[in-house]
Amino acid sequence: MSTPDTLPTIALAGPTASGKTAGALALAAVLGKQGRPVEIISVDSALVYRGMDIGTAKPTPDERAAVPHHLIDIRDPLQAYSAAEFVQDATRLIAEIRARGALPLLVGGTMLYFKALLDGIDDMPAANPEVRAQLEAQAQAIGWPGMHAELAKVDPTTAARLAPGDSQRIQRALEVWHVSGQPLSSFHTTKKGASSASAASATALFSLEPDNRAWLHERIAQRFDAMLAAGFMDEVRALRARGDLHADLPSMRCVGYRQAWEELDYQARKGPDAPLNIAHFRERGIVATRQLAKRQVTWLRSMPERHAIACDHPTAVAELVQAMLLRLDQAERNAAATA
């Protein structure tokens, strides 16, 4: 059996609603029966937020009790959480989990986090609250399409890949330029060797991807309906009732939450007795989730090192677990041969 120093790290990525949680728990169950404990590190930018349980499809209390989970409920929705912070936290956790003799299992759909951990992260300047406040004031005056035009003047490469309404990324790109005097795109050519390099060096990346996109679309619709039935709108109402959150926060820009917030804003403008247009919200939420899934699959296809499993096959979970077990056995044989 592997020693803590030679234990590999298994990563499981995939678009939303592809069955990542079921696959991860199935692997943990099989390895647990073999006396090999597993701990899951969440790779999801939405699961970090407390009080956002339904709309993020957060693992249930029973699922989290069955297998230790990390990087869930670690931020208030008022706070941001960056890819750099994820790399720092995940690197520390991988080392700690290995030291406990357990297998680190990275699971999620935030592809930027995976890429930052596995490939290194750009050595960009940290956030600057003063510059951000100035940019927000400017955006109030000219709008985010106007800010996008300003970005095009100083960093046309980044502007070309951002939508004019993508306020969060436009603001970050302008912030980097104001703070460093260099365009954001210039940092993408000189990545530093991330501290994650040694921790993630033995990572095997698996992915769940649909052969038939219609299957995933149906799963997304079913899950969105289940969220609505579980009280998703009440969850968003509770977040709004705090009084300190707003629609431009990274937490409230998560898919589903953004559409719910906008629908509740529209209802409030119509009057306190105005009915909520659930059908309209449902349609917008499902479309946005499908678009997210498409972006996630595009990211995955740019990662040739992954081992893809068709998530719409009836035996997908069994195929995934078998492929992961083979990878672990191979790592143990390699470790024994070099011992």
C-alpha atoms as a printed R data frame, in Angstrom:
    type eleno elety resid chain resno       x      y       z
1   ATOM     1    CA   MET     A     1   0.000  0.000   0.000
2   ATOM     2    CA   SER     A     2   1.144  3.526  -0.736
3   ATOM     3    CA   THR     A     3   2.854  5.598   1.895
4   ATOM     4    CA   PRO     A     4   1.646  9.142   2.593
5   ATOM     5    CA   ASP     A     5   4.454 10.538   0.436
6   ATOM     6    CA   THR     A     6   3.510  8.447  -2.589
7   ATOM     7    CA   LEU     A     7  -0.267  8.617  -2.363
8   ATOM     8    CA   PRO     A     8  -1.596 10.091  -5.601
9   ATOM     9    CA   THR     A     9  -4.251 12.765  -5.863
10  ATOM    10    CA   ILE     A    10  -7.354 11.906  -7.854
11  ATOM    11    CA   ALA     A    11  -9.313 14.738  -9.496
12  ATOM    12    CA   LEU     A    12 -12.861 14.411 -10.787
13  ATOM    13    CA   ALA     A    13 -14.183 17.234 -12.954
14  ATOM    14    CA   GLY     A    14 -17.275 17.615 -15.083
15  ATOM    15    CA   PRO     A    15 -20.115 19.927 -16.034
16  ATOM    16    CA   THR     A    16 -22.908 20.663 -13.619
17  ATOM    17    CA   ALA     A    17 -25.398 17.802 -13.113
18  ATOM    18    CA   SER     A    18 -23.033 15.203 -14.614
19  ATOM    19    CA   GLY     A    19 -22.970 13.017 -11.497
20  ATOM    20    CA   LYS     A    20 -19.675 14.028  -9.883
21  ATOM    21    CA   THR     A    21 -20.922 13.679  -6.308
22  ATOM    22    CA   ALA     A    22 -22.310 10.190  -6.932
23  ATOM    23    CA   GLY     A    23 -19.053  9.112  -8.559
24  ATOM    24    CA   ALA     A    24 -16.905 10.505  -5.766
25  ATOM    25    CA   LEU     A    25 -18.997  8.889  -3.041
26  ATOM    26    CA   ALA     A    26 -18.974  5.551  -4.887
27  ATOM    27    CA   LEU     A    27 -15.175  5.584  -5.076
28  ATOM    28    CA   ALA     A    28 -14.928  6.549  -1.407
29  ATOM    29    CA   ALA     A    29 -17.239  3.663  -0.461
30  ATOM    30    CA   VAL     A    30 -15.199  1.094  -2.399
31  ATOM    31    CA   LEU     A    31 -11.879  2.324  -1.027
32  ATOM    32    CA   GLY     A    32 -13.306  2.563   2.475
33  ATOM    33    CA   LYS     A    33 -14.168 -1.136   2.378
34  ATOM    34    CA   GLN     A    34 -10.533 -1.785   1.444
35  ATOM    35    CA   GLY     A    35  -9.314  0.190   4.443
36  ATOM    36    CA   ARG     A    36  -8.194  3.149   2.320
37  ATOM    37    CA   PRO     A    37  -9.865  6.341   3.596
38  ATOM    38    CA   VAL     A    38 -10.784  9.179   1.244
39  ATOM    39    CA   GLU     A    39 -11.255 12.895   1.893
40  ATOM    40    CA   ILE     A    40 -12.946 15.134  -0.670
41  ATOM    41    CA   ILE     A    41 -11.698 18.620  -1.541
42  ATOM    42    CA   SER     A    42 -14.434 20.632  -3.222
43  ATOM    43    CA   VAL     A    43 -13.385 22.417  -6.418
44  ATOM    44    CA   ASP     A    44 -16.438 24.632  -6.681
45  ATOM    45    CA   SER     A    45 -16.542 28.420  -6.412
46  ATOM    46    CA   ALA     A    46 -20.189 28.378  -5.259
47  ATOM    47    CA   LEU     A    47 -19.949 25.718  -2.536
48  ATOM    48    CA   VAL     A    48 -17.572 27.912  -0.531
49  ATOM    49    CA   TYR     A    49 -20.494 30.139   0.509
50  ATOM    50    CA   ARG     A    50 -22.512 29.632   3.663
51  ATOM    51    CA   GLY     A    51 -26.289 29.922   3.389
52  ATOM    52    CA   MET     A    52 -26.264 28.970  -0.295
53  ATOM    53    CA   ASP     A    53 -27.214 25.316  -0.074
54  ATOM    54    CA   ILE     A    54 -30.145 24.646  -2.385
55  ATOM    55    CA   GLY     A    55 -29.123 26.597  -5.476
56  ATOM    56    CA   THR     A    56 -25.582 25.197  -5.396
57  ATOM    57    CA   ALA     A    57 -26.724 21.563  -4.985
58  ATOM    58    CA   LYS     A    58 -24.429 21.380  -1.977
59  ATOM    59    CA   PRO     A    59 -23.717 17.826  -0.738
60  ATOM    60    CA   THR     A    60 -26.263 16.810   1.886
61  ATOM    61    CA   PRO     A    61 -25.384 16.488   5.588
62  ATOM    62    CA   ASP     A    62 -25.525 12.693   5.209
63  ATOM    63    CA   GLU     A    63 -23.132 12.770   2.251
64  ATOM    64    CA   ARG     A    64 -20.730 15.034   4.108
65  ATOM    65    CA   ALA     A    65 -20.949 12.778   7.166
66  ATOM    66    CA   ALA     A    66 -20.112  9.700   5.077
67  ATOM    67    CA   VAL     A    67 -16.900 11.216   3.680
68  ATOM    68    CA   PRO     A    68 -14.970 14.225   5.036
69  ATOM    69    CA   HIS     A    69 -15.440 17.249   2.766
70  ATOM    70    CA   HIS     A    70 -13.275 20.370   2.613
71  ATOM    71    CA   LEU     A    71 -13.658 23.917   1.203
72  ATOM    72    CA   ILE     A    72 -17.417 23.975   1.710
73  ATOM    73    CA   ASP     A    73 -19.059 26.752   3.777
74  ATOM    74    CA   ILE     A    74 -15.773 28.613   4.282
75  ATOM    75    CA   ARG     A    75 -16.910 32.094   3.184
76  ATOM    76    CA   ASP     A    76 -19.775 34.449   3.888
77  ATOM    77    CA   PRO     A    77 -21.590 35.483   0.677
78  ATOM    78    CA   LEU     A    78 -20.299 39.007   1.240
79  ATOM    79    CA   GLN     A    79 -16.717 37.785   0.763
80  ATOM    80    CA   ALA     A    80 -14.803 36.884  -2.389
81  ATOM    81    CA   TYR     A    81 -12.756 33.724  -2.902
82  ATOM    82    CA   SER     A    82 -10.113 33.706  -5.616
83  ATOM    83    CA   ALA     A    83  -8.384 30.994  -7.597
84  ATOM    84    CA   ALA     A    84  -5.154 31.931  -5.820
85  ATOM    85    CA   GLU     A    85  -6.810 31.365  -2.435
86  ATOM    86    CA   PHE     A    86  -8.151 28.037  -3.665
87  ATOM    87    CA   VAL     A    87  -4.679 26.912  -4.765
88  ATOM    88    CA   GLN     A    88  -3.245 27.855  -1.380
89  ATOM    89    CA   ASP     A    89  -6.016 26.060   0.531
90  ATOM    90    CA   ALA     A    90  -6.077 22.975  -1.694
91  ATOM    91    CA   THR     A    91  -2.293 22.590  -1.614
92  ATOM    92    CA   ARG     A    92  -2.320 22.693   2.187
93  ATOM    93    CA   LEU     A    93  -5.221 20.234   2.371
94  ATOM    94    CA   ILE     A    94  -3.616 17.760  -0.060
95  ATOM    95    CA   ALA     A    95  -0.527 17.630   2.153
96  ATOM    96    CA   GLU     A    96  -2.579 17.297   5.354
97  ATOM    97    CA   ILE     A    97  -4.796 14.547   3.918
98  ATOM    98    CA   ARG     A    98  -1.803 12.594   2.656
99  ATOM    99    CA   ALA     A    99  -0.148 12.964   6.050
100 ATOM   100    CA   ARG     A   100  -3.221 11.306   7.570
101 ATOM   101    CA   GLY     A   101  -2.715  8.367   5.197
102 ATOM   102    CA   ALA     A   102  -5.870  9.196   3.250
103 ATOM   103    CA   LEU     A   103  -6.459  9.776  -0.454
104 ATOM   104    CA   PRO     A   104  -7.137 13.386  -1.518
105 ATOM   105    CA   LEU     A   105 -10.032 13.449  -3.990
106 ATOM   106    CA   LEU     A   106 -10.584 16.772  -5.767
107 ATOM   107    CA   VAL     A   107 -14.181 17.054  -6.999
108 ATOM   108    CA   GLY     A   108 -15.965 19.902  -8.745
109 ATOM   109    CA   GLY     A   109 -16.774 21.909 -11.814
110 ATOM   110    CA   THR     A   110 -14.859 25.174 -11.419
111 ATOM   111    CA   MET     A   111 -12.370 24.580 -14.198
112 ATOM   112    CA   LEU     A   112 -10.345 27.704 -13.442
113 ATOM   113    CA   TYR     A   113  -9.551 26.247 -10.023
114 ATOM   114    CA   PHE     A   114  -8.442 22.934 -11.551
115 ATOM   115    CA   LYS     A   115  -6.275 24.692 -14.115
116 ATOM   116    CA   ALA     A   116  -4.724 26.974 -11.501
117 ATOM   117    CA   LEU     A   117  -3.881 24.028  -9.247
118 ATOM   118    CA   LEU     A   118  -2.533 21.738 -11.959
119 ATOM   119    CA   ASP     A   119  -0.838 24.238 -14.281
120 ATOM   120    CA   GLY     A   120   0.146 27.075 -11.976
121 ATOM   121    CA   ILE     A   121  -1.416 30.474 -11.504
122 ATOM   122    CA   ASP     A   122  -0.639 33.863 -12.926
123 ATOM   123    CA   ASP     A   123   1.465 36.062 -10.654
124 ATOM   124    CA   MET     A   124  -0.995 38.943 -10.851
125 ATOM   125    CA   PRO     A   125  -1.348 41.846  -8.410
126 ATOM   126    CA   ALA     A   126  -3.687 41.413  -5.469
127 ATOM   127    CA   ALA     A   127  -7.068 43.113  -5.291
128 ATOM   128    CA   ASN     A   128  -6.945 46.843  -4.563
129 ATOM   129    CA   PRO     A   129 -10.099 48.113  -2.802
130 ATOM   130    CA   GLU     A   130  -9.376 51.758  -3.636
131 ATOM   131    CA   VAL     A   131  -8.974 51.094  -7.358
132 ATOM   132    CA   ARG     A   132 -12.056 48.876  -7.352
133 ATOM   133    CA   ALA     A   133 -14.117 51.638  -5.754
134 ATOM   134    CA   GLN     A   134 -12.933 54.093  -8.417
135 ATOM   135    CA   LEU     A   135 -13.823 51.648 -11.189
136 ATOM   136    CA   GLU     A   136 -17.261 51.011  -9.708
137 ATOM   137    CA   ALA     A   137 -17.916 54.744  -9.576
138 ATOM   138    CA   GLN     A   138 -16.827 55.064 -13.199
139 ATOM   139    CA   ALA     A   139 -19.092 52.173 -14.165
140 ATOM   140    CA   GLN     A   140 -22.028 53.902 -12.487
141 ATOM   141    CA   ALA     A   141 -21.410 56.855 -14.790
142 ATOM   142    CA   ILE     A   142 -20.780 55.145 -18.142
143 ATOM   143    CA   GLY     A   143 -22.090 51.590 -17.682
144 ATOM   144    CA   TRP     A   144 -20.227 48.300 -18.072
145 ATOM   145    CA   PRO     A   145 -20.344 48.367 -21.899
146 ATOM   146    CA   GLY     A   146 -18.547 51.712 -21.609
147 ATOM   147    CA   MET     A   147 -16.019 50.150 -19.240
148 ATOM   148    CA   HIS     A   148 -15.575 47.333 -21.746
149 ATOM   149    CA   ALA     A   149 -14.718 49.953 -24.375
150 ATOM   150    CA   GLU     A   150 -12.177 51.464 -21.982
151 ATOM   151    CA   LEU     A   151 -10.636 48.025 -21.455
152 ATOM   152    CA   ALA     A   152 -10.369 47.545 -25.222
153 ATOM   153    CA   LYS     A   153  -8.111 50.607 -25.377
154 ATOM   154    CA   VAL     A   154  -5.554 49.231 -22.904
155 ATOM   155    CA   ASP     A   155  -5.991 45.450 -23.220
156 ATOM   156    CA   PRO     A   156  -7.714 44.544 -26.499
157 ATOM   157    CA   THR     A   157  -6.809 40.861 -26.105
158 ATOM   158    CA   THR     A   158  -8.743 40.495 -22.842
159 ATOM   159    CA   ALA     A   159 -11.579 42.740 -24.030
160 ATOM   160    CA   ALA     A   160 -12.069 40.542 -27.097
161 ATOM   161    CA   ARG     A   161 -12.840 37.485 -24.950
162 ATOM   162    CA   LEU     A   162 -15.171 39.246 -22.487
163 ATOM   163    CA   ALA     A   163 -18.808 40.148 -23.019
164 ATOM   164    CA   PRO     A   164 -19.589 43.880 -22.603
165 ATOM   165    CA   GLY     A   165 -21.808 43.060 -19.617
166 ATOM   166    CA   ASP     A   166 -19.312 40.847 -17.778
167 ATOM   167    CA   SER     A   167 -18.793 43.406 -15.020
168 ATOM   168    CA   GLN     A   168 -16.781 41.192 -12.663
169 ATOM   169    CA   ARG     A   169 -14.100 40.252 -15.192
170 ATOM   170    CA   ILE     A   170 -13.998 43.684 -16.844
171 ATOM   171    CA   GLN     A   171 -13.446 45.275 -13.450
172 ATOM   172    CA   ARG     A   172 -10.653 42.822 -12.599
173 ATOM   173    CA   ALA     A   173  -8.903 43.381 -15.935
174 ATOM   174    CA   LEU     A   174  -9.039 47.163 -15.520
175 ATOM   175    CA   GLU     A   175  -7.902 46.844 -11.915
176 ATOM   176    CA   VAL     A   176  -4.834 44.828 -12.972
177 ATOM   177    CA   TRP     A   177  -3.965 47.443 -15.587
178 ATOM   178    CA   HIS     A   178  -4.361 50.364 -13.169
179 ATOM   179    CA   VAL     A   179  -2.349 48.671 -10.405
180 ATOM   180    CA   SER     A   180   0.456 47.163 -12.506
181 ATOM   181    CA   GLY     A   181   0.488 49.205 -15.684
182 ATOM   182    CA   GLN     A   182   0.343 45.918 -17.616
183 ATOM   183    CA   PRO     A   183  -2.588 44.305 -19.417
184 ATOM   184    CA   LEU     A   184  -4.136 41.240 -17.850
185 ATOM   185    CA   SER     A   185  -3.358 39.257 -20.996
186 ATOM   186    CA   SER     A   186   0.390 39.743 -20.433
187 ATOM   187    CA   PHE     A   187   0.247 37.741 -17.214
188 ATOM   188    CA   HIS     A   188  -1.140 34.724 -19.059
189 ATOM   189    CA   THR     A   189   2.179 34.238 -20.837
190 ATOM   190    CA   THR     A   190   4.351 34.057 -17.708
191 ATOM   191    CA   LYS     A   191   2.898 31.722 -15.159
192 ATOM   192    CA   LYS     A   192   4.872 31.145 -12.045
193 ATOM   193    CA   GLY     A   193   5.501 27.639 -10.812
194 ATOM   194    CA   ALA     A   194   2.641 27.366  -8.398
195 ATOM   195    CA   SER     A   195   3.238 26.054  -4.914
196 ATOM   196    CA   SER     A   196   0.738 23.408  -5.890
197 ATOM   197    CA   ALA     A   197   3.222 21.812  -8.283
198 ATOM   198    CA   SER     A   198   4.600 19.287  -5.817
199 ATOM   199    CA   ALA     A   199   1.272 18.663  -4.088
200 ATOM   200    CA   ALA     A   200  -0.565 18.071  -7.341
201 ATOM   201    CA   SER     A   201   2.276 16.462  -9.285
202 ATOM   202    CA   ALA     A   202   0.797 12.983  -9.000
203 ATOM   203    CA   THR     A   203  -2.719 14.088  -9.877
204 ATOM   204    CA   ALA     A   204  -4.793 11.914 -12.193
205 ATOM   205    CA   LEU     A   205  -7.604 13.920 -13.796
206 ATOM   206    CA   PHE     A   206 -10.871 12.173 -14.622
207 ATOM   207    CA   SER     A   207 -13.897 13.830 -16.150
208 ATOM   208    CA   LEU     A   208 -17.564 13.034 -16.605
209 ATOM   209    CA   GLU     A   209 -18.743 14.284 -20.010
210 ATOM   210    CA   PRO     A   210 -21.940 13.524 -21.926
211 ATOM   211    CA   ASP     A   211 -21.925 11.846 -25.316
212 ATOM   212    CA   ASN     A   212 -25.446 13.190 -25.815
213 ATOM   213    CA   ARG     A   213 -25.861 16.830 -24.776
214 ATOM   214    CA   ALA     A   214 -29.663 16.365 -24.595
215 ATOM   215    CA   TRP     A   215 -29.182 13.942 -21.691
216 ATOM   216    CA   LEU     A   216 -27.344 16.591 -19.692
217 ATOM   217    CA   HIS     A   217 -29.946 19.229 -20.574
218 ATOM   218    CA   GLU     A   218 -32.673 16.982 -19.190
219 ATOM   219    CA   ARG     A   219 -30.672 16.379 -16.003
220 ATOM   220    CA   ILE     A   220 -30.184 20.128 -15.587
221 ATOM   221    CA   ALA     A   221 -33.924 20.765 -15.941
222 ATOM   222    CA   GLN     A   222 -34.773 18.011 -13.462
223 ATOM   223    CA   ARG     A   223 -32.297 19.323 -10.925
224 ATOM   224    CA   PHE     A   224 -33.507 22.901 -11.309
225 ATOM   225    CA   ASP     A   225 -37.081 21.759 -10.703
226 ATOM   226    CA   ALA     A   226 -35.920 19.874  -7.610
227 ATOM   227    CA   MET     A   227 -34.214 23.042  -6.339
228 ATOM   228    CA   LEU     A   228 -37.420 25.027  -6.806
229 ATOM   229    CA   ALA     A   229 -39.409 22.363  -4.956
230 ATOM   230    CA   ALA     A   230 -36.852 22.425  -2.128
231 ATOM   231    CA   GLY     A   231 -37.356 26.175  -1.559
232 ATOM   232    CA   PHE     A   232 -34.666 27.831  -3.678
233 ATOM   233    CA   MET     A   233 -36.573 31.126  -3.982
234 ATOM   234    CA   ASP     A   234 -37.008 31.266  -0.193
235 ATOM   235    CA   GLU     A   235 -33.261 30.752   0.164
236 ATOM   236    CA   VAL     A   236 -32.595 33.741  -2.104
237 ATOM   237    CA   ARG     A   237 -35.218 35.819  -0.274
238 ATOM   238    CA   ALA     A   238 -33.407 35.099   2.996
239 ATOM   239    CA   LEU     A   239 -30.122 36.240   1.469
240 ATOM   240    CA   ARG     A   240 -31.742 39.452   0.204
241 ATOM   241    CA   ALA     A   241 -33.299 40.064   3.610
242 ATOM   242    CA   ARG     A   242 -29.845 40.375   5.177
243 ATOM   243    CA   GLY     A   243 -29.592 43.814   3.602
244 ATOM   244    CA   ASP     A   244 -25.834 43.759   3.006
245 ATOM   245    CA   LEU     A   245 -25.729 41.671  -0.193
246 ATOM   246    CA   HIS     A   246 -26.174 42.921  -3.745
247 ATOM   247    CA   ALA     A   247 -26.375 41.511  -7.249
248 ATOM   248    CA   ASP     A   248 -22.779 42.356  -8.241
249 ATOM   249    CA   LEU     A   249 -21.116 40.222  -5.560
250 ATOM   250    CA   PRO     A   250 -19.374 37.076  -6.865
251 ATOM   251    CA   SER     A   251 -21.654 34.953  -4.675
252 ATOM   252    CA   MET     A   252 -24.820 36.467  -6.095
253 ATOM   253    CA   ARG     A   253 -23.501 36.127  -9.636
254 ATOM   254    CA   CYS     A   254 -23.557 32.335  -9.321
255 ATOM   255    CA   VAL     A   255 -25.814 30.669 -11.862
256 ATOM   256    CA   GLY     A   256 -29.359 30.483 -10.566
257 ATOM   257    CA   TYR     A   257 -28.820 33.060  -7.839
258 ATOM   258    CA   ARG     A   258 -28.300 35.854 -10.352
259 ATOM   259    CA   GLN     A   259 -31.516 34.970 -12.192
260 ATOM   260    CA   ALA     A   260 -33.452 34.616  -8.923
261 ATOM   261    CA   TRP     A   261 -32.179 37.976  -7.664
262 ATOM   262    CA   GLU     A   262 -33.167 39.682 -10.919
263 ATOM   263    CA   GLU     A   263 -36.618 38.096 -10.849
264 ATOM   264    CA   LEU     A   264 -37.186 39.264  -7.277
265 ATOM   265    CA   ASP     A   265 -35.957 42.748  -8.237
266 ATOM   266    CA   TYR     A   266 -38.485 42.809 -11.071
267 ATOM   267    CA   GLN     A   267 -41.247 41.665  -8.734
268 ATOM   268    CA   ALA     A   268 -40.333 44.380  -6.212
269 ATOM   269    CA   ARG     A   269 -40.546 47.066  -8.896
270 ATOM   270    CA   LYS     A   270 -44.043 45.884  -9.848
271 ATOM   271    CA   GLY     A   271 -45.294 46.181  -6.281
272 ATOM   272    CA   PRO     A   272 -45.547 44.173  -3.059
273 ATOM   273    CA   ASP     A   273 -48.545 42.171  -4.250
274 ATOM   274    CA   ALA     A   274 -47.159 41.338  -7.674
275 ATOM   275    CA   PRO     A   275 -46.943 37.597  -8.366
276 ATOM   276    CA   LEU     A   276 -43.622 35.956  -9.052
277 ATOM   277    CA   ASN     A   277 -43.215 34.708 -12.612
278 ATOM   278    CA   ILE     A   278 -41.824 31.310 -11.710
279 ATOM   279    CA   ALA     A   279 -42.123 29.973 -15.258
280 ATOM   280    CA   HIS     A   280 -40.009 32.827 -16.631
281 ATOM   281    CA   PHE     A   281 -37.439 32.430 -13.867
282 ATOM   282    CA   ARG     A   282 -37.289 28.671 -14.396
283 ATOM   283    CA   GLU     A   283 -36.645 29.086 -18.110
284 ATOM   284    CA   ARG     A   284 -33.895 31.678 -17.562
285 ATOM   285    CA   GLY     A   285 -32.273 29.612 -14.828
286 ATOM   286    CA   ILE     A   286 -32.193 26.440 -16.911
287 ATOM   287    CA   VAL     A   287 -30.801 28.273 -19.953
288 ATOM   288    CA   ALA     A   288 -28.061 29.870 -17.823
289 ATOM   289    CA   THR     A   289 -27.172 26.489 -16.325
290 ATOM   290    CA   ARG     A   290 -26.952 24.928 -19.780
291 ATOM   291    CA   GLN     A   291 -24.620 27.725 -20.849
292 ATOM   292    CA   LEU     A   292 -22.462 27.088 -17.786
293 ATOM   293    CA   ALA     A   293 -22.303 23.378 -18.633
294 ATOM   294    CA   LYS     A   294 -21.248 24.201 -22.197
295 ATOM   295    CA   ARG     A   295 -18.405 26.393 -20.915
296 ATOM   296    CA   GLN     A   296 -17.316 23.661 -18.503
297 ATOM   297    CA   VAL     A   297 -17.181 21.053 -21.280
298 ATOM   298    CA   THR     A   298 -15.186 23.467 -23.457
299 ATOM   299    CA   TRP     A   299 -12.660 23.893 -20.618
300 ATOM   300    CA   LEU     A   300 -12.400 20.130 -20.190
301 ATOM   301    CA   ARG     A   301 -11.740 19.533 -23.865
302 ATOM   302    CA   SER     A   302  -8.758 21.873 -23.622
303 ATOM   303    CA   MET     A   303  -7.226 19.550 -20.990
304 ATOM   304    CA   PRO     A   304  -5.851 16.588 -22.992
305 ATOM   305    CA   GLU     A   305  -4.445 14.869 -19.905
306 ATOM   306    CA   ARG     A   306  -7.922 14.030 -18.629
307 ATOM   307    CA   HIS     A   307  -9.479 10.546 -18.693
308 ATOM   308    CA   ALA     A   308 -13.036 11.121 -19.939
309 ATOM   309    CA   ILE     A   309 -15.943  8.891 -18.933
310 ATOM   310    CA   ALA     A   310 -19.326  9.204 -20.669
311 ATOM   311    CA   CYS     A   311 -21.626 10.320 -17.852
312 ATOM   312    CA   ASP     A   312 -24.770  9.449 -19.833
313 ATOM   313    CA   HIS     A   313 -23.869  5.758 -20.054
314 ATOM   314    CA   PRO     A   314 -25.927  3.556 -17.698
315 ATOM   315    CA   THR     A   315 -22.721  2.147 -16.175
316 ATOM   316    CA   ALA     A   316 -20.935  5.502 -15.896
317 ATOM   317    CA   VAL     A   317 -20.330  5.364 -12.143
318 ATOM   318    CA   ALA     A   318 -18.997  1.804 -12.297
319 ATOM   319    CA   GLU     A   319 -16.735  2.703 -15.249
320 ATOM   320    CA   LEU     A   320 -15.444  5.751 -13.391
321 ATOM   321    CA   VAL     A   321 -14.696  3.851 -10.194
322 ATOM   322    CA   GLN     A   322 -12.957  1.070 -12.120
323 ATOM   323    CA   ALA     A   323 -10.766  3.549 -14.017
324 ATOM   324    CA   MET     A   324  -9.827  5.325 -10.789
325 ATOM   325    CA   LEU     A   325  -8.988  2.055  -9.039
326 ATOM   326    CA   LEU     A   326  -6.746  1.054 -11.935
327 ATOM   327    CA   ARG     A   327  -4.938  4.391 -11.662
328 ATOM   328    CA   LEU     A   328  -4.432  3.929  -7.929
329 ATOM   329    CA   ASP     A   329  -3.156  0.375  -8.400
330 ATOM   330    CA   GLN     A   330  -0.730  1.609 -11.041
331 ATOM   331    CA   ALA     A   331   0.555  4.292  -8.659
332 ATOM   332    CA   GLU     A   332   1.108  1.694  -5.955
333 ATOM   333    CA   ARG     A   333   3.006 -0.598  -8.348
334 ATOM   334    CA   ASN     A   334   5.171  2.307  -9.489
335 ATOM   335    CA   ALA     A   335   5.877  3.259  -5.873
336 ATOM   336    CA   ALA     A   336   6.823 -0.315  -5.013
337 ATOM   337    CA   ALA     A   337   9.139 -0.556  -8.028
338 ATOM   338    CA   THR     A   338  11.046  2.571  -7.047
339 ATOM   339    CA   ALA     A   339  11.172  1.821  -3.328
